[in-house]
């Protein structure tokens, strides 16, 4: 049974007795403003920017406003349960932290800070291929807490195999293969700033610690860092990657495999035919294809074609607890959240991510209860209605 909402309200309101307000950011916008103040233009726009005219990013948000919750009353919501089961394991919340690479440009502790914060509340954490800290070190700081590894299937099959094996050995519970980033999108802020963190050697820790990668180098990364960076840039993504190659990755691991970056129903079916266990409906937070369909709109069509039993997660545009409920109602088993926790990381490191999580869990608990649901599993399509805004 969860009591997050009441606990957080009482803790915060009790500041009144001390004659104080509460100066911790509450909304994603407040965290965002603090993050902006802490980051230089390069890192800030790397986080905040998206592809082209940024129409996809806008659309991701607009899609949520086209749906409204229809709260139900008097249904006894005193005992509440926000847990979800994914691939046979229980998670305390229907959201996980999305894979976000290169967190060293956001905070000196990088992924150590966000992973520790997630582990403290048992919230699932998805580590990026391009993390600034090697996957084994993140596993060590997380202990038994649930974690998944996100794979960019790069050009060298030996490096890909090696990373899959390392993730299994380090106790990552699922493999999330991102298929929407076979090249980087046209990100105009980053181009204007001439800012690509990998060029400075940020975000390549999993490669520098990989035997298959280092065996390709004439000199060790310590001896020739520029050559290592150049080799990373040559291999880390692969525009020639196909569904058949995905099937090969599938054969290399018994871990549950999710395909992230699906928005077309035919691709959803193809991913399942190639042996995927789950899907992440996502447009990468608008960072790849400008003018693409909102992830929330894609979610409904995909749920329709894959049926009720396939595990479907969704990300791109989630900012509030209401958004999580809407995504759940429109077919997601759980969601990933990206930028909001990164803002909190930029604002206040591990403590910031913990505070952001504390608020998100509280708001979700209250929102679910007040919408009339005692269990997140009961939230279905009858919880929302489409609202024609245009
Ligand atoms: C990302 N995302 C991402 N995805 C992935 O599969 N591997 C990665 O390394 C990264 N890196 C990354 C960096 C930054 C700065 C951002 C903002 C995003 C995409 C991420 O997992 C997720 O799909 C989006 O962030 C979801 O959209 P919102 O929640 O940011 O709107």
Boltz pocket constraint, residues with backbone or C-beta under 6 A from the ligand:
constraints:
  - pocket:
      binder: B
      contacts: [[A, 46], [A, 47], [A, 48], [A, 49], [A, 60], [A, 98], [A, 99], [A, 100], [A, 101], [A, 102], [A, 128], [A, 129], [A, 130], [A, 150], [A, 178], [A, 260], [A, 282], [A, 283], [A, 284], [A, 285], [A, 286], [A, 315], [A, 316], [A, 317], [A, 318], [A, 336], [A, 337], [A, 338], [A, 339], [A, 340]]
      max_distance: 6.0
